[in-house]
Amino acid sequence: MTDTYDVIVIGLGGMGSAAAYHLARRGHRVLGLEKFTPAHNKGSSHGGSRIIRQSYFEDPAYVPLLLRAYELWAELARDSGEDVYRLTGGLYVGPPECETVAGSIGAAREWSLPHEILDAREIRSRFPNFTPDDHFIGLYEEQAGFARPEATVAAHLQLADRAGATLRYGEQVEDWQDNGSGVTVTTGTGTYTAAQLVICPGAWAPGLLADLGIDIHIERQVMYWLDPVGGTRSFLNDPIYIAENDSGSQVYGFPAIDGPEGGVKTAFFRKGIACTPDTIDRIVHDGEIEEMRKRVSELVPALTGACLHAATCMYSNTADQHFVIARHPAHPVVTVACGFSGHGFKFVPVVGEILADLAMTGGTRHPIDLFAPQRLVSL
């Protein structure tokens, strides 16, 4: 017997869990399929923290989506009762002309976002853990902080279940087919049909969305929790930060959000090694840890202590590092969300809302033209 639904969601990580929730809360009969356990650590939606920010150096076109995402972050925290996000302030540091700084300033000015421009002396005075070079400047915004990825996924799944969604874990999708009047999804356990399909495959996009005709490049990334010299006390009230040096190397980090024994999390941004979900090296090597210490201590000298913990995750990169969010060009009953290129998690709540819109009405009020897959076919 084949079970039938209004919509099936493949992949219940950050984007898929949010889509399942937004669809179920609207009264649709939803089936969510996840090959791993809830809020697992095998893909991209784990690691304890992800930066959220509004002065968006990647492209000012993202800012309207961020403003809506912030409204939905607040709703998610209220409705779930969970600590899914927190505002700490954010500091973006580097040479005045670098992408991190100039792009952040441009977005803040275009959208009239509250912000301050600080010179190196002001940064050192206000945030003593940071020692930028004399020619560096920074943008500081209060409306930045971090989201808790595992808690966010778990909260969306809890609310989706409460709204009536059927969520199946440990069930790997083997195939999906557009059958003309809807979709058929086959797993190792059963066959399901629905009027609509939403695919949120993360690093599994090259397989599940091969017929999309675009390249999704998967990279291994590493997150580090370093024990600061002198302890974590002085890091408790720091802002999140993104820092770029004269050679264009970007690092990012967080305050001490995991308690006195939890260290301080930091990582490179866009310094990955090509992999697949099957070939990723989950071991973090001593040379990698030393490279991280050396680079981050250029800005935060105390981060030369022991590495307390490290973890890997995967970026799913498009050629232009912008997302793919759209109805499938060849299958109008299929909606896709992939290629979040290492900067997507802050958008999770609004992407869930957009996917629900696209799946059930074919359109959305949100500005998503930037994310059409057709732009990538010739790249």
C-alpha positions as CSV (number, residue, x, y, z in Angstrom):
1,M,0.0,0.0,0.0
2,T,1.3,3.5,-0.9
3,D,0.9,6.3,1.6
4,T,-0.3,9.6,0.1
5,Y,0.4,13.1,1.4
6,D,0.0,16.7,0.3
7,V,3.7,17.2,0.3
8,I,6.8,15.2,1.0
9,V,10.0,16.8,2.4
10,I,13.3,15.0,1.7
11,G,16.0,15.9,4.2
12,L,15.2,17.2,7.7
13,G,18.3,19.3,8.5
14,G,18.1,23.1,8.9
15,M,16.1,23.9,5.7
16,G,14.0,20.7,5.6
17,S,12.9,20.8,9.2
18,A,11.8,24.4,8.8
19,A,9.9,23.6,5.6
20,A,8.1,20.7,7.3
21,Y,7.1,23.0,10.1
22,H,5.8,25.8,7.9
23,L,3.9,23.4,5.7
24,A,2.3,21.5,8.6
25,R,1.3,24.7,10.5
26,R,-0.7,25.7,7.4
27,G,-2.7,22.5,7.7
28,H,-1.1,20.4,4.9
29,R,-0.5,16.7,5.3
30,V,3.3,16.5,5.4
31,L,5.7,13.6,5.3
32,G,9.3,14.3,6.3
33,L,12.0,11.8,5.4
34,E,15.5,11.8,7.1
35,K,18.2,9.2,6.5
36,F,19.8,9.9,9.9
37,T,18.5,10.7,13.4
38,P,16.9,14.0,14.3
39,A,19.4,17.0,14.5
40,H,22.3,14.7,13.5
41,N,25.9,15.8,13.1
42,K,26.6,14.2,9.7
43,G,25.8,17.2,7.4
44,S,25.9,20.9,7.9
45,S,23.4,21.8,10.7
46,H,25.5,21.1,13.8
47,G,28.4,22.4,15.7
48,G,26.7,24.2,18.5
49,S,26.6,27.7,16.9
50,R,26.1,29.6,13.6
51,I,26.5,33.3,13.2
52,I,23.4,35.5,12.5
53,R,23.9,39.0,11.2
54,Q,22.2,41.7,9.1
55,S,25.0,43.9,7.5
56,Y,25.5,41.3,4.8
57,F,28.7,41.6,2.9
58,E,27.9,38.7,0.5
59,D,25.2,40.9,-1.2
60,P,22.8,43.5,0.1
61,A,20.0,41.7,-1.7
62,Y,19.9,39.2,1.2
63,V,19.0,41.9,3.8
64,P,15.2,41.8,3.3
65,L,15.3,38.0,3.9
66,L,17.4,38.5,7.0
67,L,14.9,41.0,8.4
68,R,12.1,38.5,8.0
69,A,14.3,35.7,9.3
70,Y,14.9,37.6,12.5
71,E,11.1,37.9,13.0
72,L,10.8,34.1,12.6
73,W,13.8,33.4,14.9
74,A,11.8,35.3,17.6
75,E,8.7,33.3,16.8
76,L,10.5,30.0,16.9
77,A,12.1,30.8,20.3
78,R,8.7,31.8,21.7
79,D,6.7,28.9,20.3
80,S,9.3,26.2,21.1
81,G,10.4,27.6,24.5
82,E,14.0,26.9,23.4
83,D,17.2,29.0,23.4
84,V,17.5,28.8,19.6
85,Y,19.3,32.1,19.1
86,R,20.9,35.0,21.0
87,L,22.1,38.5,20.1
88,T,25.6,39.3,21.2
89,G,26.6,42.1,18.8
90,G,28.8,41.5,15.8
91,L,32.2,42.9,14.8
92,Y,33.5,42.6,11.2
93,V,37.2,43.6,11.0
94,G,39.8,44.0,8.3
95,P,41.4,46.5,5.9
96,P,38.9,49.1,4.8
97,E,38.7,47.9,1.2
98,C,38.3,44.2,2.0
99,E,35.0,42.3,1.2
100,T,34.2,41.7,4.9
101,V,34.3,45.3,5.9
102,A,33.4,47.2,2.7
103,G,30.6,44.8,1.9
104,S,29.2,45.0,5.4
105,I,29.3,48.8,5.3
106,G,27.7,48.9,1.9
107,A,24.8,46.7,3.0
108,A,24.3,48.6,6.3
109,R,24.1,51.9,4.5
110,E,21.9,50.7,1.6
111,W,19.3,49.3,4.1
112,S,19.8,51.9,6.8
113,L,20.8,49.3,9.4
114,P,22.0,50.6,12.7
115,H,25.8,50.3,12.9
116,E,29.1,51.9,14.0
117,I,32.4,52.2,12.2
118,L,35.3,51.8,14.5
119,D,39.0,52.3,13.9
120,A,41.6,49.9,15.3
121,R,42.2,51.9,18.4
122,E,38.5,52.0,19.2
123,I,38.2,48.2,18.6
124,R,41.0,47.5,21.0
125,S,39.5,49.8,23.6
126,R,36.0,48.4,23.5
127,F,36.9,44.8,22.9
128,P,40.3,44.1,24.6
129,N,40.6,40.5,23.4
130,F,40.9,41.9,19.8
131,T,44.2,43.4,18.5
132,P,43.6,44.5,14.9
133,D,46.4,46.0,12.9
134,D,46.6,49.7,13.0
135,H,45.2,50.2,9.4
136,F,42.2,47.9,10.1
137,I,38.7,49.2,10.7
138,G,35.6,47.4,11.8
139,L,31.8,47.6,11.5
140,Y,29.9,46.8,14.7
141,E,26.2,46.0,14.8
142,E,24.1,45.2,17.8
143,Q,21.7,43.0,15.8
144,A,24.1,40.1,15.4
145,G,24.7,37.0,17.4
146,F,24.4,33.3,17.0
147,A,21.9,30.5,16.4
148,R,22.0,27.1,17.9
149,P,21.8,24.7,14.9
150,E,20.9,21.5,16.7
151,A,18.4,23.2,18.9
152,T,16.9,25.0,15.9
153,V,16.4,21.8,13.9
154,A,15.0,20.0,17.0
155,A,12.6,22.9,17.6
156,H,11.3,22.9,14.1
157,L,10.8,19.2,14.1
158,Q,9.0,19.3,17.5
159,L,6.7,22.0,16.2
160,A,6.1,20.2,12.9
161,D,5.2,17.0,14.8
162,R,2.9,19.0,17.0
163,A,1.2,20.4,13.9
164,G,0.5,17.0,12.6
165,A,3.5,16.2,10.3
166,T,4.6,12.6,9.9
167,L,8.4,12.5,10.4
168,R,10.4,9.3,9.6
169,Y,14.0,8.9,10.6
170,G,16.6,6.4,9.5
171,E,14.8,6.1,6.2
172,Q,17.0,6.8,3.1
173,V,15.5,8.0,-0.1
174,E,16.5,5.7,-3.0
175,D,14.6,7.5,-5.8
176,W,12.0,10.1,-6.6
177,Q,9.9,10.4,-9.7
178,D,7.6,13.0,-11.2
179,N,4.6,10.9,-12.1
180,G,2.7,13.6,-14.0
181,S,0.1,14.2,-11.4
182,G,2.4,14.4,-8.4
183,V,5.5,12.6,-7.1
184,T,6.4,9.1,-6.0
185,V,9.2,8.7,-3.5
186,T,10.8,5.3,-2.8
187,T,12.9,4.6,0.3
188,G,14.4,1.4,1.7
189,T,11.2,1.0,3.7
190,G,8.3,2.0,1.5
191,T,6.8,4.0,-1.3
192,Y,5.0,7.3,-0.8
193,T,3.1,9.7,-3.1
194,A,2.3,13.3,-2.8
195,A,1.0,16.2,-4.8
196,Q,4.3,18.2,-4.1
197,L,7.9,17.4,-3.2
198,V,10.4,19.6,-1.4
199,I,14.0,18.5,-1.6
200,C,16.5,19.9,1.0
201,P,19.5,17.5,0.4
202,G,22.4,19.5,1.8
203,A,25.7,17.8,0.8
204,W,23.7,15.0,-0.8
205,A,22.5,17.4,-3.6
206,P,24.8,16.1,-6.3
207,G,23.0,12.8,-6.2
208,L,19.4,13.7,-5.4
209,L,19.4,16.7,-7.7
210,A,21.6,15.5,-10.5
211,D,19.0,16.4,-13.2
212,L,19.1,20.0,-12.0
213,G,22.1,20.4,-14.3
214,I,24.2,22.5,-12.0
215,D,27.5,21.8,-10.1
216,I,27.3,21.7,-6.4
217,H,30.8,21.4,-5.0
218,I,31.1,19.8,-1.5
219,E,33.8,20.8,0.9
220,R,35.0,19.6,4.3
221,Q,35.2,22.4,6.9
222,V,36.5,22.3,10.4
223,M,35.3,24.0,13.6
224,Y,37.6,24.4,16.6
225,W,37.1,25.1,20.3
226,L,40.3,26.6,21.7
227,D,41.1,27.1,25.4
228,P,42.1,30.8,25.6
229,V,45.2,31.7,27.6
230,G,43.8,33.2,30.9
231,G,40.5,31.4,30.7
232,T,37.1,32.1,29.2
233,R,35.9,34.8,31.6
234,S,37.0,37.7,29.5
235,F,35.3,36.1,26.4
236,L,31.8,35.8,28.0
237,N,30.5,39.1,26.7
238,D,32.4,39.5,23.4
239,P,30.6,39.9,20.1
240,I,30.7,37.3,17.3
241,Y,33.3,38.3,14.8
242,I,34.4,37.9,11.2
243,A,37.9,39.0,10.4
244,E,39.7,39.3,7.1
245,N,43.5,40.0,6.8
246,D,45.5,41.6,4.1
247,S,45.8,38.4,2.1
248,G,42.0,37.9,2.1
249,S,41.9,35.0,4.6
250,Q,38.7,35.1,6.6
251,V,38.1,33.7,10.1
252,Y,35.2,33.9,12.4
253,G,34.4,33.2,16.0
254,F,32.1,33.4,19.0
255,P,32.1,34.5,22.6
256,A,32.5,31.8,25.2
257,I,29.0,30.5,24.9
258,D,29.6,26.9,26.2
259,G,30.5,27.7,29.8
260,P,33.9,28.0,31.5
261,E,35.1,24.6,30.3
262,G,33.8,24.9,26.8
263,G,36.5,27.0,25.3
264,V,36.0,29.5,22.5
265,K,34.9,28.4,19.1
266,T,36.6,29.7,15.9
267,A,37.0,28.5,12.3
268,F,38.2,29.5,8.8
269,F,35.5,30.7,6.4
270,R,35.8,29.1,3.0
271,K,39.0,27.1,3.6
272,G,37.8,23.6,2.7
273,I,38.9,20.4,1.1
274,A,36.8,18.8,-1.6
275,C,34.9,15.7,-0.4
276,T,31.7,13.8,-0.6
277,P,29.5,12.7,2.3
278,D,31.0,9.3,1.9
279,T,34.7,10.3,1.7
280,I,34.9,13.2,4.2
281,D,37.7,12.9,6.7
282,R,36.1,13.2,10.1
283,I,39.5,13.3,11.9
284,V,40.9,16.8,12.6
285,H,44.7,16.7,12.4
286,D,47.3,18.4,14.5
287,G,48.6,20.5,11.6
288,E,45.1,21.9,11.0
289,I,44.8,22.9,14.6
290,E,48.1,24.7,14.6
291,E,47.2,26.5,11.4
292,M,44.0,27.7,13.0
293,R,45.8,28.9,16.2
294,K,48.3,30.8,14.1
295,R,45.8,32.6,12.0
296,V,43.2,33.5,14.6
297,S,45.8,34.7,17.1
298,E,46.7,37.5,14.6
299,L,43.5,39.1,15.9
300,V,42.8,37.3,19.2
301,P,46.2,36.6,20.8
302,A,44.7,34.6,23.7
303,L,43.5,31.9,21.3
304,T,46.8,29.9,21.4
305,G,45.8,27.4,24.0
306,A,44.9,23.8,23.7
307,C,42.2,22.6,21.3
308,L,39.5,21.2,23.5
309,H,37.4,19.9,20.7
310,A,37.1,20.0,16.9
311,A,34.4,18.9,14.5
312,T,33.9,18.7,10.8
313,C,30.9,19.8,8.7
314,M,30.3,20.2,5.0
315,Y,29.7,23.3,2.8
316,S,27.6,22.8,-0.4
317,N,28.9,25.5,-2.7
318,T,27.5,26.9,-5.9
319,A,29.8,28.5,-8.5
320,D,28.8,32.0,-7.4
321,Q,28.2,31.1,-3.7
322,H,24.6,32.2,-3.8
323,F,21.8,29.8,-2.9
324,V,19.4,27.7,-5.0
325,I,15.8,28.1,-3.9
326,A,13.2,27.5,-6.6
327,R,10.7,25.3,-8.3
328,H,12.6,22.7,-10.3
329,P,12.8,23.9,-13.9
330,A,11.9,20.5,-15.3
331,H,9.5,19.4,-12.6
332,P,6.9,21.9,-11.5
333,V,5.8,19.7,-8.6
334,V,9.2,19.7,-7.1
335,T,10.8,22.5,-5.1
336,V,14.5,22.6,-4.3
337,A,16.7,24.2,-1.7
338,C,20.4,23.6,-1.9
339,G,23.9,25.1,-2.4
340,F,23.9,27.3,0.7
341,S,27.6,27.8,0.4
342,G,28.5,28.1,4.1
343,H,26.3,31.1,4.9
344,G,22.8,29.7,4.9
345,F,21.9,28.7,8.4
346,K,20.9,32.2,9.5
347,F,18.2,32.1,6.9
348,V,16.7,28.7,8.0
349,P,13.3,30.1,9.3
350,V,12.6,32.2,6.3
351,V,13.7,29.6,3.8
352,G,11.2,27.2,5.5
353,E,8.5,29.8,4.9
354,I,9.6,30.3,1.2
355,L,9.7,26.6,0.5
356,A,6.1,26.3,1.9
357,D,5.0,29.1,-0.3
358,L,6.7,27.7,-3.5
359,A,5.4,24.1,-2.9
360,M,1.8,25.0,-2.3
361,T,1.3,28.2,-4.4
362,G,4.2,28.2,-6.9
363,G,5.3,31.6,-5.8
364,T,6.4,33.7,-2.8
365,R,6.4,37.3,-1.8
366,H,10.0,37.1,-0.8
367,P,12.7,38.3,-3.2
368,I,14.4,35.1,-4.5
369,D,15.3,35.9,-8.1
370,L,19.0,35.7,-7.1
371,F,18.6,32.0,-6.2
372,A,17.2,30.7,-9.6
373,P,19.1,27.6,-10.7
374,Q,19.1,28.7,-14.3
375,R,21.8,31.3,-13.6
376,L,24.3,28.5,-12.9
377,V,23.7,26.2,-16.0
378,S,26.3,28.0,-18.1
379,L,28.8,28.6,-15.3
